Amino acid sequence: MEKEKIKSGIARAEYLEVEPNVRLHITDAGEGRPIVLIHGWPLSDEMFEYQYYDLMENNFRVIGITLRGFGKSDKPYGEYNYDVHVQDIKIVLKKLAIKDAVLGGFSMGGSIAIRYASMDDEARISKLALFGAAAPIWTQRKDFPYNLPKSAVDDLIELNYKDRPKLLSDFAKIFSATETSLNKGIGGWLNGICLSASSYATAQCLIALRDTDLRSDLAKIKIPTVIMHGKKDKICSFDLAEQMKAGILNSYIIAFQNSGHSMFLEETKKFNAELIKFAKEN
């Protein structure tokens, strides 16, 4: 009986409330230094399935947070800008009493991680890892000639409200280095995760991606930062990695020569090894 009590007592919360009627889905497993992972658009914390085990095996506590509007998290109507997501992450990390964490973010999650790191007044994170981050800006400006024109994102938003499955299908075609870099099973799995997002959140986060300029945030980041980026990325071009490195003082780039946007699946072994190595460094 005593053993049963102990066993049931180690279960960790799968959902945490960040405001009334808004609960986020959390993957929380393993023991050791925390690695907090923020997914990309329009995925969920499930995208890190092939990272979780390796991280736990290497003595890390891994915490995957699914942002509001996505995956198994609640899907309220309202604001979906980066500051809202940062506030949600702050509440989760406070409730879990997280300190000395490595914060990792993929794509839009990388942008949100940058915003978090630029205003981490509670000093809960001590390292930052950016994976194909959609930063410092995802769309072109007069003084920023990189990545996508704003009109391309407008088209994505329009398609979301007309035919969301086609939006996801089109997105999948450019997600990796080539259309066949990921097998059909993995592609179908990713598509299922993306379909679990709300249409409203999918569109609102595209607006945030289109309009948010993080260049002033980069200079505020003082913690060690690794920028992991695919050389063949068609969604967040490698130029963005170079712009992030130029803006974040204590940062360096690890290039994934054979990957597009989905380096965590295309070069999984290297991705996991580099993240573990970075997290273990003093």
C-alpha positions, 0 to 999 in steps of 0.5 A: 500500500505504501509503495502504491502511495509513493508511485501515485505521488510522483505523477506531475500535472499535465495541465496548468491553469494560467488564467481563469478558464485557460489551462495549458498542456504540459509535458513534465518528465525526468530529473535534473536541470530543467530544459523548457521547450516551446513549440512552433506554429501551429504545432504543440509540445508533442513536436518534441517527442523525439527529444524528450527521451534523450534529454531524460536519459541525460539527466535533464528534467524536460518541460514542454509547454503547449501554448494557448490555442494549440494542441491539447491546451485550451483555445480561448478567443482573445489576444495571441501576441508574443507578450501573452504567450510570455506571460503564460510561460512565466506563470507555468515556470513560477508554478513549477518553481523552475530555476536555472533552466535552459529555455529552447524555442522552435520557429515561432517558439524561438521568437517567444523565447527571445521575448521571454529572455529579454524580460526575464525579471525573475531570472528563471532561465540561464541559457537560451537555445533557438531552433530555426527561430522566426526572428528577429523579424519573420517578414521583410522591412525597408531596413530588413530585406530578409525572409518573407514579404508581408504579402506572403503571410497575408495569403497564409492568413486568408487561406487559413479561413478558406481551407486550413488543411490546404494551408497545412499541406502547402506548409508541409511541402516546404517544412524540410530540405526536400518534400521527401526528407521526412517519411509519410508517417512522420508527415502525417503525425505532424499534420495531425498535431497541426490540425489540433490547433484552433483556426483562430489561434493559427491566424492570430499567431500568423499576425504576430509572426508577420508584425513583431520586430524583436531587434530591440529585444536581442540586445537585452539578452545577456545569457549564453545563447545557441542558434541552431538553424538549417542551412536549407530552411525555406520558412526561416532563412539562414539569414535570420540566424546570422541576424540573431547572432549579430544582435545577441552578444553571447551567441553562436550558430550551429548550422545543420547542413542537411536540414530545412526547417525541421532539423529536429527530425531531419538530423535528430541525433545531431540536434539532440546531441548539440542541445544536450552538450549546450545544456551541460556546459557551465 
